[in-house]
């Protein structure tokens, strides 16, 4: 995790445990007992498969407490939308709507 210009946080492959998407990355913090997390997984997976160059990464919040604390994730599901350089461009908690995820990606892939 790197703090870039103007305090904008950037995440990289080391933080996520996998590479970033070519155009954007959907990061989904989940937990074992989170019912909305399964629906979030499906929604983000569908969007990532519809939009070329977009990766979906699911992170078990309980297994990555350091990252959860650093990013101030307070509930699951929490979704971060990263641009191609790993900058967080959008953040939302709760079950996302597909249209909102697509709109957030539009901001990330400018």
N, C-alpha and C positions, 0 to 999 in steps of 0.2 A: 504494500500500500504506500503510495507516494502522494504527498501534497504538492500539487502543481501551482501554476500561476494563479494569483488571486485567491488562494486557499481552496481551489477546486480539487477534490479528492480523486485520485486515479487508482484503479485496481488492475492488477496484472495476473498473468497465468499462475504465479506463485501463490497469490491470494485465493484464486478460484479453484486451483487444483487442475486446471485445464486451460487451453488457449482461448483467447478472445475470438469472437466472430469477426469476420472480415469487415463487415459494415457496422454491426452493433451486437450487443450481448444482453440477454434478458437473464438477470440473476434473481433466483427465487430462494428465499430463506424459508425452510419448512421445519416441521417437527413431527415426530411419530404420531402424536395424538391429535393432530390438526386436521379436522375434517375438510375445511375449505382448501387445504393444501393439495389434495388430490385433484380437485376441479381446477385449481390454479395451474398445476402441472400439465393437465390436458390443454387448457387454453393457451398457455405459453408455448407448448410443443406445437400446437396447430399453427400459431402465428409464426413461429420460427421456421416451420416447414413451408409456409406460404411466401415468405420474404427471403429472397436469396441473400446469403452472406450474414444471416442472423443466427447466433447460437443461443441455446437455452441451457443454463447451468443451474442445477438445484443444489443447494447447500444445506446440510443438516445443521440447524442452529445449535443444537445441544452438543454436537461434536466440534463446533468451531466457535466456542465462546469468546475467544480473543477478537475474532473478526466481528462477531455480533456486538460486542461492547464497543469496539472502535467505530463501528458504523451506527451505533445507537439504535439497533434493531430492537424494538420493544414488544413486537407480537409477530406471530406467523399466521398467514403468509405475509411476508414483506417482499416486494419486487423492486429491484433497481434496474433501470435502463441505462446501459453504458454505451458510449459512442465507440468508434473503432479504436481510439486511443485509450479506452478504459475509463474515461471521465464519466462520472455519474451525472446524467442529464435529467433524470426523472426518478421519483421514488414514490411508492404508494404502499399502504398497508391494507390488508383485507383482500377479499376475492375480486380480482380485476375483471372488467368487461373486455371482451375481445376488441371492440371498437376503440376503447381507451388505450389499450396496449398498442394497437396499430397507429393511433395518433401520436403516442409517445415515441414510437420508433421513427416517425416522420421527423421529429425534432432531433433525434440522434443521428440520422443518416443524411443530414443536410449536405 
